[in-house]
């Protein structure tokens, strides 16, 4: 419940709307409390005295009260719904904005489907509770206090007797609220798992169909969906147990009034009108009292959702700009790794260890090594995607942990191994890092990345909408758009994480030729598996098990006869074998063709 109370902080910007709602609810309660007293007077002073005029006046008064209550109820519903919708809007924005700044380590260990569920389903449950349920709860409190005051002022003895059934009702509702919160938390977690299964299946639909695993995936989704059903049944079962009891207890209050109140009427200590008023008070309380379990039910769901929402909001970004951050206007691009070590969360062994490296500005550094050798981990430290666990990474002599993150990252262009594009136009994807860029600048970046020609081949050119994650483009096309996106930023430091892996040899040569001139005047880090891509580098780093085991130029490393030469000879051998196989296939194809003499025969 403490998490649900924390959502009240989102009401502060709308204090006057909340205050207006409270005043309206209080006024509605006051008008409703007048009705039993008028009915009492109608019976005692109108019917018993035979005063017809009094009955007419009372009828008009009740009509006016009804119309006033109806209008105020309309205002209450409108304001309550507006406040709830605004709170949901603010909470979703707060969640989304917070997720943007959570560290990579958080996303590495959190299912995206669960985040989606928390941002949509859990916020929805809070929004629904903040709308009608809170207003109903406040109305119930106001009405209960007003009814107690009215009943006690008329006949304290009968008031206490008639309200005795409320004691077990309150105790049962309290116990129900404690149980229902835990049950709804389990429901929300199960719904999050369904969302995660759905998200994984949509993203991996090609893999599922390629391996004909549709029945298996359907079974997995059915299992997660069934878990939601089972947990919801537990909620329904708990709710079904208490609902008949609350109805019976409120009915018991009416019975007690008729029995003991009737005795008082016969003794002459109470009027018939007072009996009618007491019954009306109990009936007025019966409806909100019976709906109290429903309010607790909605509160339990909202409390569970609030707990899951604040679990995300309470996770502070581990990587942030310091208060006195250094904000260089322009970087020179000198990078230094000083005794760097990196150990990811929950990993037993370090991914990087004892990395010492100095890179002068405007130099090209290539990194090669086996998968998992630490190449990507090393370059991820430059823009502070992760923080070192030992040592320091310096850019222009300043520890990156002392720099403003936005300033640092805006001067670093990155082309990742997996080139993600957004479901938008090609132009918008290229200009993602510089949305204010002119068309001429976008076209120039695309031409430099050898993307302009194929973009112009589309009917809508640069206004072509690419599908989700850019699936409507080929791998090579996506990669060239991603390279153009990085180049448009004109970064001082350029990072290419195996960015030529998805292009053919011919396109690779075209892009490489363009990059030759574009790398001038900036520091470039290139991760590649093809040695043809790295042999021009000023410095080549050979990594193995998180350490730099060899460093030097292409010719220096070949002369050392170490791991680099082994990789070089292996790739050379693979190329020779490929060329021999192609020659054999061409010869076999030529031998199967009929000679000119055979055709003449």
C-alpha positions as CSV (number, residue, x, y, z in Angstrom):
1,X,0.0,0.0,0.0
2,X,3.0,2.3,0.6
3,X,3.8,2.2,-3.1
4,X,0.2,3.2,-3.9
5,X,0.4,6.2,-1.6
6,X,3.5,7.3,-3.4
7,X,1.5,7.8,-6.5
8,X,-0.2,10.7,-4.7
9,X,2.9,12.8,-5.5
10,X,1.7,12.8,-9.1
11,X,-1.4,14.7,-8.0
12,X,0.5,17.8,-6.8
13,X,0.4,19.6,-10.2
14,X,-3.4,19.2,-10.2
15,X,-4.1,20.4,-6.6
16,X,-7.0,22.7,-7.6
17,X,-8.7,19.9,-9.6
18,X,-8.3,17.5,-6.7
19,X,-9.6,20.2,-4.2
20,X,-12.6,20.9,-6.5
21,X,-13.4,17.2,-6.6
22,X,-13.2,17.0,-2.8
23,X,-15.6,20.0,-2.4
24,X,-18.0,18.4,-5.0
25,X,-18.0,15.1,-3.1
26,X,-18.5,16.8,0.2
27,X,-21.5,18.8,-1.3
28,X,-23.0,15.6,-2.8
29,X,-22.7,13.9,0.6
30,X,-24.4,16.8,2.3
31,X,-27.3,16.8,-0.2
32,X,-27.8,13.1,0.1
33,X,-27.8,13.3,3.9
34,X,-30.7,15.8,3.7
35,X,-33.0,13.2,2.0
36,X,-33.6,10.9,5.0
37,X,-34.3,13.9,7.3
38,X,-36.9,15.2,4.7
39,X,-38.5,11.8,4.5
40,X,-38.7,11.6,8.3
41,X,-40.5,15.0,8.3
42,X,-42.8,13.9,5.5
43,X,-43.9,10.9,7.5
44,X,-44.1,12.6,10.9
45,X,-45.3,16.1,9.9
46,X,-47.0,15.5,6.5
47,X,-48.6,12.0,6.5
48,X,-49.3,11.8,10.2
49,X,-50.7,15.3,10.3
50,X,-52.5,15.1,6.9
51,X,-50.7,18.2,5.6
52,X,-50.9,17.9,1.8
53,X,-49.1,21.2,1.1
54,X,-46.2,20.0,3.1
55,X,-46.0,16.9,0.9
56,X,-45.9,19.0,-2.2
57,X,-43.2,21.3,-0.8
58,X,-41.2,18.2,0.2
59,X,-41.6,16.7,-3.3
60,X,-40.2,19.9,-4.9
61,X,-37.3,20.0,-2.5
62,X,-36.4,16.3,-3.2
63,X,-36.6,17.0,-6.9
64,X,-34.2,20.0,-6.6
65,X,-31.8,17.9,-4.5
66,X,-31.9,15.1,-7.1
67,X,-31.2,17.5,-10.0
68,X,-28.4,19.1,-8.0
69,X,-26.8,15.8,-7.1
70,X,-27.0,14.6,-10.7
71,X,-25.2,17.7,-12.0
72,X,-22.6,17.5,-9.2
73,X,-22.1,13.8,-9.9
74,X,-21.4,14.6,-13.6
75,X,-18.8,17.1,-12.6
76,X,-17.3,14.7,-10.1
77,X,-17.0,11.9,-12.7
78,X,-15.5,14.3,-15.3
79,X,-12.9,15.7,-13.0
80,X,-12.0,12.3,-11.5
81,X,-11.6,10.8,-15.0
82,X,-9.5,13.8,-16.1
83,X,-7.2,13.6,-13.1
84,X,-6.8,9.9,-13.5
85,X,-6.0,10.1,-17.2
86,X,-3.5,12.9,-16.5
87,X,-1.8,10.9,-13.8
88,X,-1.5,7.9,-16.1
89,X,-0.1,10.2,-18.9
90,X,2.5,11.7,-16.5
91,X,3.4,8.3,-15.1
92,X,3.9,6.7,-18.5
93,X,6.1,9.6,-19.6
94,X,8.1,9.4,-16.4
95,X,8.5,5.6,-16.8
96,X,9.6,6.0,-20.5
97,X,12.0,8.8,-19.8
98,X,13.5,6.9,-16.8
99,X,14.0,3.8,-18.9
100,X,16.0,5.9,-21.4
101,X,18.7,6.6,-18.9
102,X,18.9,3.2,-17.2
103,X,22.3,1.6,-17.7
104,X,23.0,-1.2,-20.1
105,X,23.6,-3.5,-17.2
106,X,19.9,-3.0,-16.2
107,X,18.7,-3.9,-19.7
108,X,21.1,-6.8,-19.9
109,X,19.2,-8.5,-17.0
110,X,15.6,-7.3,-17.6
111,X,13.1,-8.7,-20.0
112,X,11.8,-6.1,-22.4
113,X,8.3,-7.6,-22.2
114,X,8.2,-7.1,-18.5
115,X,9.2,-3.4,-19.0
116,X,6.4,-3.0,-21.6
117,X,3.9,-4.6,-19.2
118,X,4.9,-2.3,-16.4
119,X,4.7,0.8,-18.6
120,X,1.3,-0.1,-20.0
121,X,-0.7,-2.6,-17.8
122,X,0.5,-1.6,-14.4
123,X,0.1,2.1,-15.1
124,X,-3.4,1.4,-16.4
125,X,-4.4,-0.3,-13.1
126,X,-3.1,2.8,-11.2
127,X,-5.0,5.1,-13.6
128,X,-8.2,3.2,-13.1
129,X,-7.9,3.2,-9.4
130,X,-7.1,6.9,-9.4
131,X,-10.2,7.6,-11.4
132,X,-13.4,6.1,-10.2
133,X,-12.2,4.0,-7.2
134,X,-10.5,6.9,-5.2
135,X,-13.6,9.1,-5.7
136,X,-15.9,6.3,-4.5
137,X,-13.6,5.6,-1.5
138,X,-13.6,9.3,-0.5
139,X,-17.4,9.4,-1.0
140,X,-17.8,6.4,1.2
141,X,-15.7,8.0,4.0
142,X,-17.7,11.3,3.8
143,X,-21.0,9.4,3.7
144,X,-20.1,7.1,6.6
145,X,-19.0,10.0,8.8
146,X,-22.2,12.0,7.9
147,X,-24.5,9.1,8.5
148,X,-22.8,8.3,11.9
149,X,-23.2,11.9,13.0
150,X,-26.9,12.0,11.8
151,X,-27.8,8.7,13.4
152,X,-26.0,9.4,16.7
153,X,-27.7,12.8,17.0
154,X,-31.1,11.2,16.6
155,X,-30.9,8.0,18.7
156,X,-27.4,6.9,19.9
157,X,-28.7,3.5,21.1
158,X,-30.3,2.5,17.8
159,X,-27.3,3.9,15.9
160,X,-24.9,1.6,17.8
161,X,-27.2,-1.4,17.3
162,X,-27.7,-0.8,13.6
163,X,-24.0,-0.3,13.0
164,X,-22.8,-3.4,14.8
165,X,-22.6,-5.5,11.5
166,X,-20.1,-2.9,10.1
167,X,-17.4,-4.1,12.6
168,X,-17.0,-7.6,11.0
169,X,-17.4,-6.0,7.6
170,X,-14.4,-3.7,8.2
171,X,-12.3,-6.5,9.6
172,X,-13.1,-8.8,6.7
173,X,-12.4,-6.0,4.2
174,X,-9.0,-5.3,5.9
175,X,-8.0,-8.9,5.7
176,X,-9.2,-9.1,2.1
177,X,-7.1,-6.1,1.2
178,X,-3.9,-7.7,2.6
179,X,-4.4,-10.9,0.6
180,X,-5.5,-9.4,-2.7
181,X,-2.4,-7.2,-3.0
182,X,-0.1,-10.2,-3.1
183,X,-2.4,-12.0,-5.5
184,X,-2.5,-9.1,-7.9
185,X,1.3,-8.8,-7.8
186,X,1.4,-12.4,-9.0
187,X,-1.1,-11.6,-11.7
188,X,0.9,-8.6,-13.0
189,X,4.1,-10.7,-13.1
190,X,2.3,-13.4,-15.1
191,X,0.9,-10.8,-17.5
192,X,4.4,-9.4,-17.9
193,X,5.6,-12.9,-18.9
194,X,2.9,-13.1,-21.5
195,X,3.9,-9.8,-22.9
196,X,7.5,-10.9,-23.0
197,X,6.6,-14.2,-24.8
198,X,4.6,-12.2,-27.4
199,X,7.4,-9.6,-27.9
200,X,10.1,-12.3,-28.3
201,X,7.9,-14.2,-30.8
202,X,7.2,-11.1,-32.9
203,X,10.9,-10.2,-33.0
204,X,12.0,-13.7,-33.8
205,X,9.2,-14.7,-36.2
206,X,11.6,-15.5,-39.0
207,X,13.6,-17.9,-36.8
208,X,10.4,-19.5,-35.6
209,X,9.1,-20.1,-39.1
210,X,12.5,-21.1,-40.4
211,X,12.7,-24.0,-37.9
212,X,8.9,-24.8,-38.1
213,X,8.5,-24.2,-34.4
214,X,5.1,-22.6,-34.5
215,X,3.5,-25.4,-32.4
216,X,6.2,-25.1,-29.8
217,X,5.9,-21.4,-29.5
218,X,2.1,-21.7,-29.4
219,X,2.5,-24.2,-26.5
220,X,4.9,-21.8,-24.7
221,X,2.5,-18.9,-25.0
222,X,-0.4,-21.1,-23.9
223,X,1.5,-22.0,-20.8
224,X,2.2,-18.4,-19.9
225,X,-1.4,-17.4,-20.7
226,X,-2.7,-20.3,-18.6
227,X,-0.6,-19.0,-15.7
228,X,-2.4,-15.7,-16.0
229,X,-5.8,-17.5,-15.9
230,X,-4.9,-19.6,-12.9
231,X,-3.7,-16.5,-10.9
232,X,-6.8,-14.5,-11.9
233,X,-9.0,-17.4,-10.7
234,X,-7.3,-17.1,-7.3
235,X,-8.3,-13.5,-7.2
236,X,-11.8,-14.2,-8.3
237,X,-12.1,-17.0,-5.7
238,X,-11.0,-14.7,-2.9
239,X,-13.4,-12.0,-4.1
240,X,-16.3,-14.4,-4.5
241,X,-16.0,-15.5,-0.9
242,X,-16.3,-12.1,0.7
243,X,-19.0,-10.5,-1.6
244,X,-22.1,-12.5,-0.3
245,X,-21.0,-11.9,3.3
246,X,-20.9,-8.1,2.8
247,X,-24.4,-8.1,1.3
248,X,-25.7,-10.2,4.2
249,X,-24.1,-8.0,6.9
250,X,-25.7,-4.8,5.4
251,X,-29.1,-6.6,5.3
252,X,-28.6,-7.5,8.9
253,X,-28.3,-3.8,9.8
254,X,-31.8,-3.2,8.3
255,X,-33.2,-6.2,10.3
256,X,-31.8,-4.8,13.6
257,X,-33.3,-1.4,12.9
258,X,-36.8,-2.8,12.2
259,X,-36.7,-5.1,15.3
260,X,-35.2,-2.7,17.9
261,X,-36.5,0.4,16.3
262,X,-40.0,-1.1,16.2
263,X,-39.8,-1.8,19.9
264,X,-38.9,1.8,20.5
265,X,-41.8,3.0,18.4
266,X,-44.2,0.9,20.4
267,X,-42.7,2.2,23.6
268,X,-43.2,5.8,22.3
269,X,-39.5,6.7,22.4
270,X,-39.1,6.9,18.6
271,X,-41.3,8.1,15.8
272,X,-42.2,6.1,12.7
273,X,-40.5,8.8,10.6
274,X,-37.2,8.2,12.5
275,X,-37.4,4.5,11.7
276,X,-37.8,5.4,8.0
277,X,-34.9,7.8,8.2
278,X,-32.7,5.1,9.9
279,X,-33.5,2.6,7.2
280,X,-32.7,5.1,4.5
281,X,-29.4,5.8,6.2
282,X,-28.5,2.1,6.2
283,X,-29.6,1.7,2.6
284,X,-27.5,4.7,1.6
285,X,-24.5,3.1,3.3
286,X,-25.3,-0.4,2.0
287,X,-24.3,0.3,-1.7
288,X,-20.9,1.8,-1.0
289,X,-20.3,-0.8,1.8
290,X,-21.0,-3.6,-0.6
291,X,-18.8,-2.0,-3.2
292,X,-16.1,-1.6,-0.6
293,X,-14.6,-5.0,-1.4
294,X,-14.6,-4.0,-5.1
295,X,-12.7,-0.8,-4.1
296,X,-10.2,-2.8,-2.1
297,X,-10.0,-5.2,-5.0
298,X,-9.1,-2.3,-7.4
299,X,-6.8,-0.9,-4.7
300,X,-5.0,-4.2,-4.5
301,X,-4.5,-4.4,-8.2
302,X,-3.3,-0.7,-8.3
303,X,-0.9,-1.3,-5.3
304,X,0.7,-4.3,-7.1
305,X,1.0,-2.2,-10.2
306,X,2.5,0.7,-8.2
307,X,5.0,-1.7,-6.6
308,X,6.2,-2.9,-10.0
309,X,6.3,0.7,-11.4
310,X,8.4,2.0,-8.6
311,X,10.7,-0.9,-8.7
312,X,11.8,0.6,-12.1
313,X,11.6,4.3,-11.0
314,X,13.7,3.5,-7.9
315,X,16.4,2.0,-10.0
316,X,18.9,4.9,-10.3
317,X,21.0,5.2,-13.4
318,X,24.5,4.0,-12.4
319,X,26.1,6.0,-15.2
320,X,25.3,9.8,-14.9
321,X,27.0,13.1,-15.5
322,X,28.7,14.4,-12.4
323,X,27.4,17.7,-11.0
324,X,30.6,19.6,-12.0
325,X,30.9,17.8,-15.4
326,X,33.5,18.9,-17.9
327,X,31.8,20.1,-21.1
328,X,34.4,20.4,-23.9
329,X,33.1,22.3,-26.9
330,X,35.2,20.1,-29.3
331,X,37.2,17.0,-28.7
332,X,40.6,16.4,-30.2
333,X,40.1,12.6,-30.1
334,X,43.0,11.4,-28.1
335,X,42.0,8.3,-26.1
336,X,43.9,6.5,-23.3
337,X,43.1,3.3,-21.5
338,X,45.0,3.4,-18.2
339,X,45.1,0.1,-16.3
340,X,41.5,-0.7,-17.4
341,X,39.6,-3.7,-16.1
342,X,35.9,-4.5,-16.6
343,X,33.8,-7.1,-14.9
344,X,30.1,-7.3,-15.8
345,X,27.4,-7.9,-13.3
346,X,27.0,-11.5,-12.2
347,X,30.1,-12.6,-14.1
348,X,32.8,-14.6,-12.3
349,X,35.7,-13.6,-14.5
350,X,36.6,-10.2,-15.8
351,X,35.9,-9.3,-19.4
352,X,38.8,-6.9,-19.6
353,X,42.0,-6.9,-17.6
354,X,45.2,-4.8,-17.5
355,X,44.4,-2.7,-20.6
356,X,47.0,0.0,-21.2
357,X,46.7,1.9,-24.4
358,X,47.4,5.4,-25.8
359,X,45.8,6.4,-29.1
360,X,46.7,9.8,-30.6
361,X,44.0,11.8,-32.3
362,X,43.4,11.2,-36.0
363,X,44.7,7.7,-35.7
364,X,43.0,4.5,-36.9
365,X,43.0,1.6,-34.4
366,X,41.8,-1.8,-35.4
367,X,40.8,-4.6,-33.0
368,X,40.7,-8.2,-34.0
369,X,40.3,-11.4,-32.0
370,X,38.1,-14.4,-31.4
371,X,34.4,-13.9,-30.4
372,X,34.3,-13.0,-26.7
373,X,37.8,-11.7,-26.6
374,X,36.7,-8.3,-25.3
375,X,36.8,-6.1,-28.5
376,X,33.3,-4.7,-28.1
377,X,33.6,-4.4,-24.4
378,X,36.7,-2.2,-24.9
379,X,35.1,0.3,-27.2
380,X,31.9,0.4,-25.2
381,X,34.0,2.1,-22.4
382,X,34.7,5.2,-24.5
383,X,31.1,6.5,-24.7
384,X,30.5,5.2,-21.2
385,X,28.0,2.5,-22.1
386,X,29.6,0.7,-19.2
387,X,32.0,2.0,-16.5
388,X,35.3,0.5,-15.8
389,X,35.7,-1.5,-12.6
390,X,39.5,-0.8,-12.5
391,X,41.6,2.0,-14.0
392,X,40.3,4.8,-16.1
393,X,39.4,5.7,-19.7
394,X,40.5,9.2,-20.7
395,X,39.6,11.3,-23.7
396,X,41.9,14.3,-24.3
397,X,43.4,13.7,-20.9
398,X,40.0,13.9,-19.0
399,X,38.4,10.8,-17.3
400,X,35.2,10.1,-19.2
401,X,33.5,9.7,-15.8
402,X,34.1,13.4,-15.3
403,X,32.6,14.5,-18.6
404,X,29.1,15.5,-19.5
405,X,27.5,12.4,-21.1
406,X,25.5,14.2,-23.7
407,X,28.5,16.3,-24.8
408,X,30.8,13.3,-24.9
409,X,28.4,11.0,-26.8
410,X,27.4,13.7,-29.4
411,X,31.0,13.8,-30.5
412,X,31.3,10.0,-30.9
413,X,29.8,8.3,-34.0
414,X,29.0,4.7,-33.6
415,X,28.0,2.0,-36.1
416,X,27.1,-1.1,-34.1
417,X,27.4,-4.7,-35.3
418,X,23.6,-4.9,-35.4
419,X,22.4,-1.9,-37.3
420,X,19.0,-1.0,-35.8
421,X,16.8,1.3,-37.7
422,X,13.5,2.8,-36.5
423,X,10.2,2.5,-38.2
424,X,10.4,5.9,-39.9
425,X,11.7,7.4,-43.2
426,X,15.2,6.7,-44.4
427,X,15.9,10.4,-44.1
428,X,14.8,10.5,-40.5
429,X,16.9,7.5,-39.7
430,X,20.0,9.1,-41.2
431,X,19.3,12.4,-39.4
432,X,18.5,10.6,-36.1
433,X,21.6,12.1,-34.3
434,X,21.2,15.5,-36.0
435,X,17.5,16.1,-36.7
436,X,18.3,19.7,-37.7
437,X,20.5,18.6,-40.5
438,X,19.7,19.9,-44.0
439,X,18.7,17.7,-46.9
440,X,22.0,18.4,-48.6
441,X,23.9,17.2,-45.5
442,X,21.8,14.0,-45.3
443,X,22.4,13.3,-49.0
444,X,26.1,13.9,-48.6
445,X,26.4,11.4,-45.7
446,X,24.4,8.8,-47.7
447,X,26.6,9.3,-50.7
448,X,29.7,8.8,-48.5
449,X,28.3,5.6,-47.1
450,X,27.4,4.4,-50.7
451,X,23.7,4.4,-49.8
452,X,22.5,7.2,-52.0
453,X,22.1,5.1,-55.1
454,X,19.9,2.4,-53.7
455,X,17.8,5.0,-51.7
456,X,17.1,6.9,-54.9
457,X,16.0,3.6,-56.4
458,X,12.9,3.4,-54.1
459,X,9.7,5.1,-55.4
460,X,9.7,7.5,-52.5
461,X,13.4,7.9,-52.2
462,X,14.5,9.3,-48.9
463,X,10.9,9.5,-47.7
464,X,10.6,5.7,-47.9
465,X,9.3,4.2,-44.6
466,X,11.4,1.3,-43.4
467,X,9.7,-1.5,-41.5
468,X,10.2,-2.2,-37.8
469,X,14.0,-2.5,-37.0
470,X,14.5,-1.7,-40.8
471,X,13.4,-5.2,-41.9
472,X,12.3,-4.0,-45.3
473,X,15.9,-3.3,-46.2
474,X,18.6,-5.8,-46.8
475,X,21.4,-6.3,-44.2
476,X,23.9,-4.4,-46.4
477,X,21.4,-1.5,-46.9
478,X,20.7,-1.2,-43.2
479,X,24.4,-1.1,-42.5
480,X,25.0,1.6,-45.0
481,X,22.2,3.7,-43.6
482,X,23.6,3.2,-40.1
483,X,27.0,4.3,-41.4
484,X,25.5,7.4,-43.0
485,X,23.7,8.1,-39.6
486,X,27.1,8.1,-37.8
487,X,28.9,10.1,-40.5
488,X,26.3,12.9,-40.5
489,X,27.2,13.7,-36.9
490,X,30.8,14.5,-38.1
491,X,32.2,12.9,-34.9
492,X,35.7,13.4,-33.5
493,X,35.8,9.7,-32.5
494,X,34.3,7.1,-34.9
495,X,33.6,3.6,-33.7
496,X,32.9,0.9,-36.3
497,X,31.9,-2.3,-34.5
498,X,32.2,-4.9,-37.3
499,X,30.1,-2.6,-39.4
500,X,31.1,-4.2,-42.7
501,X,30.0,-7.6,-41.7
502,X,26.6,-7.4,-43.5
503,X,27.9,-6.1,-46.9
504,X,29.3,-8.0,-49.8
505,X,32.9,-7.7,-50.9
506,X,32.1,-5.2,-53.7
507,X,30.1,-2.9,-51.4
508,X,32.7,-3.3,-48.7
509,X,35.3,-1.9,-51.1
510,X,33.1,1.0,-52.0
511,X,32.4,1.9,-48.4
512,X,36.0,1.4,-47.4
513,X,37.1,3.8,-50.2
514,X,34.6,6.4,-48.8
515,X,35.8,5.8,-45.3
516,X,39.4,6.4,-46.2
517,X,38.8,10.1,-46.7
518,X,36.1,10.3,-44.0
519,X,38.5,8.9,-41.4
520,X,40.9,11.8,-42.0
521,X,40.9,14.2,-39.1
522,X,39.2,11.9,-36.6
523,X,40.2,9.1,-34.3
524,X,38.7,5.8,-35.5
525,X,38.3,2.4,-33.8
526,X,37.5,-0.4,-36.1
527,X,36.4,-3.9,-35.0
528,X,36.6,-6.4,-37.9
529,X,37.1,-10.0,-38.6
530,X,38.4,-9.6,-42.2
531,X,42.0,-8.6,-42.1
532,X,41.5,-6.8,-45.4
533,X,39.6,-4.2,-43.4
534,X,42.2,-3.6,-40.7
535,X,45.6,-3.9,-42.6
536,X,45.6,-0.1,-43.3
537,X,45.2,0.8,-39.6
538,X,47.9,2.8,-37.8
539,X,47.7,0.4,-34.9
540,X,46.3,-3.2,-34.8
541,X,45.3,-4.7,-31.4
542,X,45.0,-8.5,-31.2
543,X,42.8,-9.4,-28.2
544,X,42.4,-12.7,-26.4
545,X,40.5,-13.4,-23.2
546,X,40.1,-9.7,-22.4
547,X,43.7,-8.8,-22.8
548,X,45.8,-7.2,-25.6
549,X,48.2,-9.9,-26.5
550,X,49.7,-8.3,-29.6
551,X,49.9,-4.8,-31.0
552,X,51.5,-3.2,-34.0
553,X,51.1,-2.5,-37.7
554,X,50.1,-5.2,-40.2
555,X,53.7,-5.8,-41.3
556,X,55.0,-5.7,-37.8
557,X,52.5,-8.3,-36.5
558,X,53.2,-10.6,-39.5
559,X,56.9,-10.5,-38.8
560,X,56.2,-11.5,-35.1
561,X,54.7,-14.8,-36.1
562,X,52.1,-14.7,-33.3
563,X,48.3,-15.0,-33.2
564,X,47.8,-12.3,-35.8
565,X,49.8,-14.3,-38.4
566,X,47.8,-17.4,-37.5
567,X,44.6,-15.6,-38.3
568,X,46.1,-14.1,-41.4
569,X,47.3,-17.5,-42.7
570,X,44.0,-19.1,-41.9
571,X,42.0,-16.5,-43.8
572,X,44.4,-16.6,-46.7
573,X,44.0,-20.4,-46.8
574,X,40.2,-20.1,-46.8
575,X,40.4,-17.6,-49.6
576,X,42.6,-19.9,-51.7
577,X,40.3,-22.9,-51.0
578,X,37.3,-20.8,-52.1
579,X,39.0,-19.7,-55.3
580,X,40.0,-23.3,-56.1
581,X,36.4,-24.5,-55.5
582,X,35.1,-21.8,-57.8
583,X,37.6,-22.8,-60.5
584,X,36.6,-26.5,-60.2
585,X,32.9,-25.6,-60.5
586,X,33.6,-23.5,-63.6
587,X,35.6,-26.4,-65.2
588,X,32.9,-28.9,-64.4
589,X,30.2,-26.7,-65.9
590,X,32.3,-26.2,-69.0
591,X,32.9,-29.9,-69.5
592,X,29.1,-30.6,-69.3
593,X,28.3,-28.2,-72.2
594,X,28.0,-29.9,-75.6
595,X,30.8,-29.2,-78.2
596,X,30.0,-27.4,-81.5
597,X,30.5,-30.7,-83.4
598,X,28.0,-32.5,-81.2
599,X,25.4,-29.8,-81.9
600,X,26.0,-30.1,-85.7
601,X,25.3,-33.9,-85.5
